[in-house]
């Protein structure tokens, strides 16, 4: 290659000779409209310029900026055009696509983090009839976000275990256990909740009942919890622990400490509640509720959520609780690379639509945990740092003047068919990722004022 510098009239030009190919490019323009910007060419495959142009983020790339005459007579001032009173410069930027490849990754849902044990602690005192009926028909909302897990539900009451009370001696406090294998389990759940009745202790001990059930005391020491399961405790009561929150041998710290002793990972155990709120409810609609301050403290300490015992329909709060419980399960997978664009995700060889998962960098988060034992396959395009899906232009561009060419093609790409131009006035996003080593040339007229200000 031979380089020849030639001074012509008011501009200095650089003549590149390569075989029979000649390219005439304006480097520094100083006629008519004053000085213009210059950004150098790539050197050894890297992008170099006077303003330290760098990629704007994952999948974005900034290019090499040059002033170009666009066929204007070289005797005329170049890079200065006027349209409707705006000072517009015709610019050219060149980009080279980096290395891109397809990644295919396989995951298996890990069983021990898809095993879920839920303990329901239901108040069986005399004021709880309506609340029990409200809950008993709501197993489906409770399971709405965890139905694919290996779930197990144990049901106990707020009766103090083995303590004489107003209505007589407490019976075995563990009402029963449900699993997906339980025949007609929704009906069984209803019968169990309604079956606890309303003749239980007036001095409700939800904390004590929960600890006893977790220890298996209600089953003669035979623990129903499974090793390494995620644990969710849901307490439903219209009064605080021991009614006043003070008269019980156990408080929220006893339950929290015991829970941490059997699940040291705080992401594997959480407490929830449907209780009296910390402000008085409408006593006409809900005359017997009292703020469940002790339970609220237990919920807050473990990062759970709680709802109002006076709600006429527990569907919404149970769905919210179910969604939160699902975060205790494995619902995220970390990929080897950050995908450049749209990915394909398969569960047991069936493609999952985008509304069922989210992409955060190199992490896929499922909005519902995959089924127990599910096989997950992920296909996506990855690339090295210099690979891109979007181009970040150096200047604000007039959208009507924008033209994009691949590999010196004569025909530019089509707007909305091959790319979109973002409202920020600088970003081009390709609808299909340009292949490795594609040379991309972008020409446009520069807007002198801020693009957004012009739009406003």
Secondary structure, 3 states (H helix, E strand, C coil): CEEEEEEECCEEEEEEEECCEEEEEEEEECCCCCCCCCCCCCECCECCCCCCCCCCCCCEEECEEEECCCCCCCCCCCCCEEECCEEECEEEEEEECCCEEEEEEEEECCHHHCEEEEEEEECCCCCCHHHHHHHHCCHHHHCCCCCCCEEEEEEEECCCCCCEECCEECCCCCCEEEECCCCCHHHHHHHHHHHCCCCCCCCCCHHHHHHHHHHCHHHCCCCCCCCCCEEEEEEECCCECCECCCCCCCCHHHHHHHHHHHCCCHHHEEEEEEEECCCCCCCCCCCCCCECHHHHHHHHHHCCCEEECCCCCCHHHHHHHHHHHHCCCCCEEECCCCCCCCCEEEECCEEECHHHEEEECCEEEECCCCCCCCEEEEEEEEECCCCCCEEECCCCECHHHCEEEECCCCCCCCECCCEEECCCCCEEEECCCCCCCCEEEEEEEECCCCHHHHHC
